[in-house]
Amino acid sequence: MSGEKMKLYWFSGSTPCWRVLIVLEEKGFHDNTELKHIDLFKQEHKSAEVIKLNPRGQVPTFVDKDININESHAICDYLETCYGDCGKKLIPSEKRAMSRVLQRMHEAHNNFQNAIIENIIYYCMLTEKEKWDHDLLERKYVIARNELQRWEDYLKKVHEEGGIYIVGDDFTMADIYLYPHVAFCVRFGLDISTYPELEKYYNTLAQRPSINKTWPPTWRSTNDEYRYLTKL
Ligand SMILES: N[C@@H](CCC(=O)N[C@@H](CS)C(=O)NCC(=O)O)C(=O)O
């Protein structure tokens, strides 16, 4: 890649931003991208510069020359579609292999995110602790445990067949959609050893250079404050 740099507005600890950073790394674009860290605590995402590019005032916000595209999944898909031949190919062309990757990508995005992250982490974050509805939370835990067990079962099969990635023996966009969610859960108190196949996946992929290098810098220190998933 040569010429004008791409530009990513990002925030450390944002899983949507992390997803894009992993793709940039896998594609070999990391050094060709200007990374602008936006401090959400200082409301920098509501600055005129960001709002002009992203009227929602959110990160990730992404620019590739004269093209502006936001929404992490859209950015990831854009990079893969437009730069499929650069670096690692993340969505296979062969129909059957592609169907497996797309299936897991969208399950991770919809089901995993809804059942665990939206359902519990965001509920706990957005509701004062004194107002938590514990009966409701118990029902949420059941949904979340079922979802985690589903991924545990997927990975059990993968591991039995000698694979290490969510679709088997190849690292794909499905891992990029899934992995930051898994790490986010660990960050928010999930005892990953309760799900041994998921634990193996979590630890193995943590060593992958694109994931290791882009690990949210603010997650390198411990987090004892927001342990919402300890009951899973
Ligand atoms: N659907 C968006 C979600 C982006 C998002 O929620 N970003 C958060 C950081 S993780 C943000 O910018 N929050 C500030 C706000 O919404 O005002 C994506 O996948 O890119």
The ligand as a Tripos MOL2 file, in Angstrom:
@<TRIPOS>MOLECULE
LIG
   20    19     1     0     0
SMALL
NO_CHARGES

@<TRIPOS>ATOM
      1 N1        -22.3760   -0.2320   16.2460 N.3       1 LIG1
      2 C1        -21.1850    0.5380   16.4480 C.3       1 LIG1
      3 C2        -21.0200    0.7940   17.9170 C.3       1 LIG1
      4 C3        -19.9830    1.8460   18.1640 C.3       1 LIG1
      5 C4        -19.9880    2.2440   19.6320 C.2       1 LIG1
      6 O1        -20.9590    2.0090   20.3860 O.2       1 LIG1
      7 N2        -18.8990    2.8810   20.0310 N.am      1 LIG1
      8 C5        -18.8040    3.3460   21.3860 C.3       1 LIG1
      9 C6        -17.4630    2.9460   21.9670 C.3       1 LIG1
     10 S1        -17.4020    1.2030   22.1660 S.3       1 LIG1
     11 C7        -18.9500    4.8430   21.3910 C.2       1 LIG1
     12 O2        -18.4410    5.5150   20.5420 O.2       1 LIG1
     13 N3        -19.6800    5.3400   22.3820 N.am      1 LIG1
     14 C8        -19.9140    6.7150   22.5620 C.3       1 LIG1
     15 C9        -21.3100    7.1370   22.2030 C.2       1 LIG1
     16 O3        -22.0910    6.3130   21.7130 O.co2     1 LIG1
     17 O4        -21.6280    8.2970   22.4290 O.co2     1 LIG1
     18 C10       -19.9780   -0.1850   15.8550 C.2       1 LIG1
     19 O5        -19.9770   -1.4290   15.8400 O.co2     1 LIG1
     20 O6        -19.0650    0.4840   15.3790 O.co2     1 LIG1
@<TRIPOS>BOND
     1     1     2 1
     2     2     3 1
     3     2    18 1
     4     3     4 1
     5     4     5 1
     6     5     6 2
     7     5     7 1
     8     7     8 1
     9     8     9 1
    10     8    11 1
    11     9    10 1
    12    11    12 2
    13    11    13 1
    14    13    14 1
    15    14    15 1
    16    15    16 2
    17    15    17 1
    18    18    19 2
    19    18    20 1
@<TRIPOS>SUBSTRUCTURE
     1 LIG1         1 GROUP 0 **** ****
